[in-house]
Amino acid sequence: MIRDLSDPASGAHAVQLLLDEILAALPVADVRVRRDPPDVSIDDNYTALGYPPDAVTRDARYTRYTTEGRMLRSHTTAMVPPALRLLGATDDWDDVVLACVGVVHRRDAVDRVHSGTPHQLDLWRISHHEASLDELVGAVLAAAVPGLPHRATPATHPYTTAGRQVDVLVDGRWLEVAECGVAARHVLDRARLPREVRGLALGLGLDRLLMLRKGVPDIRLLRSTEPRVAAQMLDLAPYRPVSRHPAITRDLSVAVAADADAETLGDAVRAVVGDLAEEVLVVGETPVAGLPPAAVARLGARPDQKNVLLRLVLRHPTRTLTDEEANAARDAAHAAVHEGDQPLTSLR
């Protein structure tokens, strides 16, 4: 079974952090997260949502059927009909968001932006009151991809009326990230919800949103087991390209302020070395008072400083670095962080 990156039970991943930010931004207090097994009834995936019997999407070319009457869900909207039926059988709610999340299964070409098993999130706001679709879309996109302008254009879905496609503007291009609309009356009626109940439907591609948020160039990187890539899939920080070329290590011994830490030193090194600095590690530190006199003199260190041993892991994104280039990067890093009175001291 393929790992569901959106599920904490399958291990930590940045998809979950993005999901948490989206859910926290919803303009409704009652949010009910639903994670169902991917094997669903054909009725819930298609019929209950209004897909006609001859809909092309039902074709085996596009759908992964399992046994009689069942299939691997092709969208997380397949979780909505059973969630609505549960609401229709209870009266413990007034204004609720059903958050249906997980992996979906499609017969799709795999390339830089497409996967046969993407992650989706359906947000259906079901309420006894008027609610704003624009407010829902705006809140979600502000949390998921802050700062990116968005637009809505007309679209048709069997389970909505006044349907829209939602795009965000990235580098001068509009990219689709969601679909939405007013929940169709026939979907609510089938779940035996009261006639006065209204619904809003919003479906999101979590993989695409995470790629935009982090600047990940290829959807396949989200599942990479390469340690340098996988480590970057545990937060929402910008993605740093990983090279397949060999790394070169250079060690430095520098005198710095007593309160300098790994983060500030790493930032200073990256400011002058740029993307060549794959890692900046503090491998040791000693107060000046604990150094032999010869070491203090060699560093030109002051009593209020400390000696830090830095390890630079250098790697070029497209080719192998030369020793001369690595040494030049080391020298630039030394000049950026060393606060002693003596020039470069390197540890070969």
N, C-alpha and C positions, 0 to 999 in steps of 0.2 A: 504494500500500500504506500502510495506517495505521501511524503510528509506534508502536513498542513501547516504552513508557516504562520498562519494567523492564530493558531491554537497554542497557548502556553504549555499545554500538556505534551506537546511535541518538541519542546525546547524553545529557548528565547530566540527572538528574531525582531528586526526593526519593523516588520509588518505589524506586529502587536503594539509597538509604541505608537505607530501612526494611527492604528485603530483606537487606542486609548485616547489620543488627542481629539479624534473625530467625535467619539462618544461623549467626551467631557464638554464639547462645544454645543451639543444639541440643546435647543431651547425648550426642552421638556425634562421634568425631573424623573418621570417613570420610564426608564429605558430597560427593555427586556432583551438580553442577548440570547440568541438561539444558535446552537451548533448541532446540527443533525448529521447522522451518517450520510455519506454521499449517495447510497443506493436509495432511490425514491420511487414513488409510483408515477407512472406515465400521466395519470390523472392530475397529480399535483404539479408536475413539471409543465404540462401543456393544457389539458382540458379545463381545469379549474381556473386557469388564467385567461381563458378565452381564445386559445389557439384553435383554429378550425381543424377538422380531421385531415384535410389535405394540405396543411401547411408544409411548405418545403423543408422547414427546420426539423420536422419529424422524420425525415428520410434517414435511413441507416448510414448514409454518407456523412451525416453531421451529428448523429446521436449514438451514444454507446449503450445499446440495450443489453440487459443482463439476463433476466428470466421473464416469463410470461407476465406482462403488465408492469414490468419494472425496468429501470434504467439508472445509469449514473447521471446525476443532475447536470444539466447543461447551463444552469444559472442558479444563483442563490435565491432567486425569486421562487424557486420550487419549495422553499421552506415557508413561504408566506401563507399559502392556503391552510396548512395545519395550524400555524400560529393564529390565524384569524378564527379558525374553528374553536380554538381554546378560548379566545376572547368572547366569542359568541355564546359559549357555555357558562360564562361567569359574569359577575357584575362588580368585580373588585377593581375597576379602573374607570377613569374619566378621560384622560388625555395621555396616550402612551405611544412610545416609539418601539416598534419591533425591529430589532437589529439582527438580521440573519447573515451570518458570515461563514466563509469556508472556501475550500477548493471546489472548482467546477471542472467538468470533463467535456472536452470538445475535440472533434476531429479537425484540428487546425494545423496549418503549416507552422513549424517552429523556426523562428528567425530572431532578429535582434529585438523586436517589439511584440512578438506573438509567442504564445505557449499553448500547448494542448491542455494544460492544467493550471490556469490562472486562479487568482484569489479574488473573490468578489464580496461586496457588502451591500445588502439591501436594507434600506431604512424606510419603514412604512409608519407614518404618523397617523394613528387612528384616534379620532377625537369626537366628543359630543359638541364641540365648538368649532367656530371658524378658525382656520390656520392658514399661514402664508407659505406658499411653496418657495417664493423668492427668499424669505427669511431662512428657511431650512437649507436651501442650496448655498446661500451666502455664508451661513455659519459653518457649514461643513468644509467648504473650499477655503475659507479663511484659516481654518485649523490645519487642513491637510497641506495646502500649498500657499502659505501666506505671501501676499504681495503680487500674486499673478492675477491679472485681469481675466474675467470670464464673460462668456456670452451664452445665450440660449437661443436655439433655432428650432422651428417646428419639427416634430418627429412623430411617428405612429407606433404604438405598442398595443397589443390586444388587451392589456390589463390596465390601461390608463385612458383618460380623455385629456384633451389639451396637452398632449405629450410634447416633450422637448428633448433635444440633445444639448448637452452642456460641454462647452469647449473652454480651454484656458489658452492664453497667449504666451508662447514660449519662443524667444528668439525670432520674433516677427511672424511666427506661424501659429495657427489655431489647431490645437490638439484635443480630440475628444477624450473626456475623462468620466462622463456620467450620462445617464438618461433619467428622465423624471416625468411627472405628470400628476394629475388628480386620479386617485384610485377609482377604477371603473366600478359603476354601481353593481354590475353583474357579479364581480368578484366578491364584493361585500355581501350581497344578497345570498350568494351560495354558501357563505359561512354563517348565515342566519344572524347577521348583525342588524340591530335596529335601523329603521329607515332614516332616522335623524343623524346617524353616525356618518362622519365624513372621513376621507382618507387622502393622504398624500404619499406618493411613491417616489423613491430616489434610489437608483442603483449605481454603484461605483466600482471601478476597477482598481483594486488596492495595489496591484503590481505597478500599473502605470503611474499612480499617484506617488508611490514610493520612489520610483525612478526619477520623477520630476523633483521630488523633495530633496533627494540626495545627489542628483546629477549622475545617476547610474546609466551608462550607455547601452547596456545589453540586459534584457530580462533574464537571461540565463545566469547572470552573475548573482542573482538573488538566492539561488540554490547552490552556489559554488562551494566546494569543500576545500578549495585552496586556502590554506591558513591566512594568508595576507588579505584575501577577499572576505572570507567568512568572518574574520574579526571586525570588518567594517559593517557587517550586517547585523550588528548588535546595538546600533544607535542611529540617530537621525542626522549625524554630522555629514557634511559634504563628502562624497566619495572621492578617494584619491586613486588615480589609475595605477594598476599593478602591472609591472613589466615581467616578461618571461626571461629576461636577460639576467646574467649572474650579478650578484651583489658584491660590492667591495666595502670592506670595513676599515675605518680609520679611528684611532683612539687619540684623545686629547687630554692633557692635564692642564687645568686652568685655575686661576684665582678669581673668585667671585664673591659678592656680598654674602654675608652669613645667612640672610633670609632668602636667597635665591632658591627656586625649586625647579623640578624637572619640567613643569609646564612653561614657565617663563624662559628657561634656557632653550627648550625646544622651539618655542615661538621665535626667539632671536635667531637661532640657526636657520630655520626655514625661511625667515625673511631674506636671508642672503643666499641660501643654497637652493631654495625653491623645491620643485618636485623631485630633485635628485635625492633629497633626504627622506628615505623611506621610514627610518626610525632614528630617534635621538634618545639614547638611553643613558641614565646616570648609573654607572656601575660601581661607584664608590665616592665617598666624601669624608674629609677630615678637617677639623678646625685647624687654623694656622698654628695655634698653640701646641697641637699634637704632632707637628711636622719636625723632622730634623732640620737644623739650621741650614744645611746645604740645599734642601728642597725649598725652604723659604726664600733663600737667595736666588735660586734658579727661577722661581716664579715671580720674584719681585713682589711678594704678597705682603699685605699689611696685617697687623694683629687682629683687626676686626673682620677679617675675611675668612673664607674657607677654601680648601682645595677640592675641586670636583674632577673626577675622572669621567669623561664623556665618551661614549661610543657612537660613532656615526655609521649607520648602514646606508650606503649610497647605491642607487640603481637608476639607470637611465630607462625611460619608458620604451624606447624603440631600438636601442643598440647597446653594445657592451661598452662600458666606460673604460677609458685608458687610465693607467696609473697617474699620468700627469694631470688628467681632469679630476681624479679623486683627490690628489694632493692639493690642487687649487681649491677645491671645495672645502677641504680640511682647513686650509689657511684662512679662507674667508670666514668659516665658522669660528675659528680661534679669534680672529680680529673682532668678531661681533660680540663674543661673550667674555673674553679674558680681560680682567680689570687690574692685573698686576703690572709691574713696571718692566718686566722682561719679555722678550719676544717669544715666538712659538716654541712650546715644548711638546713634542709628539711622542707617543708610545707606539713603536712599530710592532 
